[in-house]
Amino acid sequence: MKKLIFILSTVFSSFAYGQQHAHTYLFVPGAWDGGWDYAKVDAILSAHGNIVYRPTLTGLGERVHLSSPGINLTTYINDILNVIRFEDLHDIILVGHSYGGMVISGVAEQAPDRIKQLIYLDAMVPDNGESAKDVCGDLWEPMTRGNIKDGMLLYPFGVTKSVPPMDVPQPLNTFTEPLQISNPMARKIPAAFLQMTKDGKGSPGHDKMGIDKARARKWKIYTLEGGHYSMREQPENLAKKLEEIVHE
């Protein structure tokens, strides 16, 4: 009987902890990527009592049939804004990976009242009037050389997979459209930058695109040892680190 009571009390305590500390995560994938890449992270965070949304941006992932050179950064921002509006989301932990930093910056500009925290996952951090191309700086030309075709930017780092789920070409306009960010309320949202490191160090090129600006804005900085695609390579560690950031 005592054992049963102990088990029930443990289950209840775990449930109560999960309910008390549950958060709503909204993931925005990086370039060429899709919501499919966050399935394992979703499963882990959901098992801990959180609510997770991992939409795919128009024309990418399972929405590749909608791909068009006319898609731009505004399209992607509206993709995420409409998830927030139609799901009636509030107090969101908005996580943007890599190129996704452009998107979450634009979303924060338009819906700052819905966002509890911004997390830039090894992501681009744009200044007002910058496009992703601008943020890339000197890395843009070598990255895109020979990889632009019919208004699309092909995945520039070699073929990772040839069957779904996989990275797919992304409209060039999504990289060249500048982002206007001037809402003072957006700047008040707590923001954190999670840097992926190798032997404890980041990449100088990547640092210019993100963490240097994050430090200048006095955001909280965190690190995780591993490659750029932590959601693929170490989803358990990524989920743990995100929960650490949010609960701090």
C-alpha positions as CSV (number, residue, x, y, z in Angstrom):
1,M,0.0,0.0,0.0
2,K,2.8,2.4,0.9
3,K,4.5,1.5,-2.3
4,L,1.4,2.3,-4.3
5,I,1.0,5.7,-2.5
6,F,4.7,6.5,-3.2
7,I,4.3,5.7,-6.9
8,L,1.1,7.8,-7.2
9,S,2.6,10.7,-5.4
10,T,5.7,10.6,-7.7
11,V,3.5,10.5,-10.8
12,F,1.4,13.4,-9.5
13,S,4.5,15.4,-8.6
14,S,6.0,14.9,-12.1
15,F,2.7,15.9,-13.7
16,A,2.4,19.0,-11.5
17,Y,6.0,20.0,-12.3
18,G,5.4,19.5,-16.0
19,Q,2.2,21.6,-15.9
20,Q,3.9,24.3,-13.8
21,H,6.9,24.6,-16.1
22,A,5.3,23.8,-19.5
23,H,6.1,26.2,-22.3
24,T,4.9,26.7,-25.9
25,Y,7.8,26.3,-28.3
26,L,7.5,27.5,-31.9
27,F,10.5,26.4,-34.1
28,V,11.4,28.1,-37.3
29,P,13.8,26.0,-39.5
30,G,16.9,27.4,-41.2
31,A,17.4,27.7,-45.0
32,W,16.5,24.7,-47.2
33,D,15.1,22.9,-44.2
34,G,11.6,22.0,-42.8
35,G,9.7,21.3,-39.7
36,W,10.4,17.6,-40.2
37,D,13.9,18.2,-38.8
38,Y,12.5,18.9,-35.4
39,A,10.5,15.7,-34.9
40,K,12.8,14.3,-32.3
41,V,13.2,17.6,-30.4
42,D,9.4,17.9,-30.5
43,A,9.0,14.4,-29.0
44,I,11.4,15.1,-26.2
45,L,9.9,18.5,-25.2
46,S,6.4,17.2,-25.6
47,A,7.2,14.3,-23.2
48,H,8.2,16.9,-20.7
49,G,4.7,18.5,-20.9
50,N,5.5,21.3,-23.3
51,I,3.5,22.3,-26.4
52,V,5.5,22.3,-29.6
53,Y,4.8,23.7,-33.1
54,R,7.3,23.1,-35.9
55,P,5.8,24.5,-39.1
56,T,7.5,24.3,-42.5
57,L,7.9,27.5,-44.5
58,T,6.2,27.8,-47.9
59,G,7.9,25.8,-50.6
60,L,10.2,23.9,-48.4
61,G,10.0,20.4,-46.9
62,E,6.7,18.8,-47.4
63,R,5.5,22.0,-48.9
64,V,8.0,21.8,-51.7
65,H,5.1,21.5,-54.2
66,L,4.4,25.2,-53.5
67,S,7.9,26.3,-54.3
68,S,8.2,29.4,-56.5
69,P,10.8,32.1,-57.2
70,G,8.2,34.7,-56.1
71,I,8.4,33.6,-52.5
72,N,10.3,36.1,-50.3
73,L,11.1,36.8,-46.7
74,T,7.7,38.4,-46.1
75,T,6.1,35.1,-47.1
76,Y,8.0,33.3,-44.5
77,I,7.2,35.9,-41.8
78,N,3.5,35.6,-42.7
79,D,3.8,31.8,-42.5
80,I,4.8,32.0,-38.8
81,L,2.5,34.9,-37.9
82,N,-0.5,32.9,-39.2
83,V,0.5,29.9,-37.1
84,I,0.5,32.3,-34.1
85,R,-2.8,33.9,-35.1
86,F,-4.8,30.8,-36.1
87,E,-3.6,28.7,-33.2
88,D,-4.1,31.7,-30.9
89,L,-0.7,31.3,-29.4
90,H,0.6,33.5,-26.5
91,D,3.8,33.5,-24.4
92,I,5.7,31.7,-27.1
93,I,9.3,30.6,-27.0
94,L,10.2,31.5,-30.6
95,V,13.3,29.6,-31.8
96,G,15.0,30.4,-35.1
97,H,17.8,28.3,-36.5
98,S,20.4,29.8,-38.8
99,Y,18.5,31.6,-41.6
100,G,15.4,31.3,-39.3
101,G,16.9,34.2,-37.3
102,M,15.7,36.5,-40.1
103,V,12.2,35.1,-39.9
104,I,11.8,35.3,-36.1
105,S,13.2,38.9,-36.1
106,G,10.4,39.8,-38.6
107,V,7.8,38.0,-36.5
108,A,8.9,39.8,-33.3
109,E,8.5,43.1,-35.1
110,Q,4.8,42.4,-35.8
111,A,3.7,40.3,-32.8
112,P,5.9,41.2,-29.8
113,D,2.9,40.8,-27.5
114,R,2.7,37.1,-28.3
115,I,6.3,36.2,-27.6
116,K,7.8,35.4,-24.2
117,Q,11.3,34.8,-25.4
118,L,13.4,34.7,-28.6
119,I,16.1,32.1,-29.0
120,Y,18.5,32.4,-31.9
121,L,20.0,29.0,-32.5
122,D,23.3,29.6,-34.2
123,A,21.2,32.0,-36.2
124,M,21.4,35.2,-38.2
125,V,20.8,38.4,-36.3
126,P,19.9,41.2,-38.7
127,D,20.1,44.9,-38.3
128,N,17.4,47.2,-39.6
129,G,17.4,47.2,-43.4
130,E,19.5,44.1,-43.8
131,S,18.8,41.0,-45.9
132,A,20.1,37.6,-45.3
133,K,22.6,38.3,-48.1
134,D,23.8,41.4,-46.2
135,V,24.1,39.4,-43.0
136,C,26.2,36.8,-44.7
137,G,28.6,39.5,-45.9
138,D,31.8,38.0,-47.3
139,L,30.4,34.5,-47.1
140,W,27.7,35.2,-49.6
141,E,29.7,35.0,-52.8
142,P,31.5,31.8,-52.2
143,M,28.4,30.2,-50.8
144,T,26.2,31.0,-53.8
145,R,28.8,30.7,-56.6
146,G,27.3,28.2,-59.1
147,N,24.4,27.5,-56.9
148,I,21.8,29.9,-58.2
149,K,19.4,28.5,-60.9
150,D,16.0,29.8,-62.1
151,G,15.6,32.2,-59.2
152,M,16.4,29.5,-56.6
153,L,19.4,29.0,-54.3
154,L,20.4,25.3,-54.3
155,Y,21.7,23.7,-51.1
156,P,25.4,24.8,-51.3
157,F,27.1,22.3,-49.0
158,G,26.7,19.1,-51.0
159,V,23.8,16.7,-51.2
160,T,22.9,15.3,-47.8
161,K,20.0,13.1,-48.9
162,S,18.3,12.4,-52.2
163,V,15.0,11.2,-50.9
164,P,12.6,12.9,-48.4
165,P,13.0,14.2,-45.8
166,M,15.8,16.3,-47.2
167,D,16.9,19.9,-47.9
168,V,15.5,21.5,-51.0
169,P,16.2,24.6,-53.1
170,Q,15.0,27.9,-51.6
171,P,13.8,31.0,-53.5
172,L,16.6,33.6,-53.9
173,N,14.2,36.4,-53.0
174,T,14.0,35.0,-49.4
175,F,17.7,35.9,-49.1
176,T,17.7,39.3,-50.8
177,E,14.6,41.0,-49.4
178,P,15.7,43.4,-46.7
179,L,14.0,43.4,-43.3
180,Q,12.7,46.5,-41.6
181,I,12.9,46.3,-37.8
182,S,12.1,49.4,-35.8
183,N,9.4,48.4,-33.3
184,P,10.6,49.3,-29.8
185,M,8.4,46.6,-28.2
186,A,10.3,43.9,-30.1
187,R,13.5,45.1,-28.6
188,K,12.1,44.5,-25.1
189,I,11.5,40.8,-25.7
190,P,14.1,38.7,-23.7
191,A,16.5,37.2,-26.2
192,A,19.2,34.6,-26.0
193,F,21.8,33.3,-28.5
194,L,22.8,29.6,-28.5
195,Q,26.1,29.2,-30.3
196,M,27.3,25.9,-31.6
197,T,31.0,25.4,-31.0
198,K,33.8,23.1,-32.0
199,D,36.5,22.6,-29.3
200,G,34.8,25.4,-27.4
201,K,35.1,27.9,-30.2
202,G,32.7,29.3,-32.8
203,S,33.3,30.0,-36.5
204,P,34.6,33.6,-37.2
205,G,32.4,33.8,-40.2
206,H,29.3,32.7,-38.4
207,D,30.2,34.9,-35.4
208,K,29.8,38.0,-37.6
209,M,26.4,36.9,-38.7
210,G,25.0,36.3,-35.2
211,I,26.8,36.1,-31.9
212,D,28.8,39.3,-32.3
213,K,25.5,41.3,-32.7
214,A,23.9,39.3,-29.8
215,R,26.8,40.3,-27.5
216,A,26.5,43.9,-28.6
217,R,22.8,43.8,-27.7
218,K,23.7,42.3,-24.3
219,W,21.6,39.2,-24.9
220,K,22.2,36.1,-22.8
221,I,24.8,33.8,-24.5
222,Y,24.9,30.0,-24.3
223,T,27.0,27.4,-26.0
224,L,26.6,23.8,-27.1
225,E,29.4,21.8,-28.5
226,G,28.6,20.3,-31.8
227,G,27.8,20.9,-35.5
228,H,25.5,23.5,-36.9
229,Y,22.5,21.1,-37.2
230,S,22.1,20.2,-33.6
231,M,18.4,19.1,-34.1
232,R,19.7,16.4,-36.4
233,E,22.9,15.4,-34.7
234,Q,22.0,15.7,-31.0
235,P,18.3,16.4,-30.4
236,E,18.4,15.2,-26.8
237,N,21.2,17.7,-25.9
238,L,19.5,20.5,-27.8
239,A,16.2,19.9,-26.0
240,K,18.0,19.9,-22.7
241,K,19.8,23.1,-23.5
242,L,16.6,24.9,-24.6
243,E,14.9,23.9,-21.4
244,E,17.9,25.2,-19.5
245,I,17.7,28.6,-21.3
246,V,14.0,28.9,-20.8
247,H,13.9,27.9,-17.1
248,E,16.9,30.1,-16.1
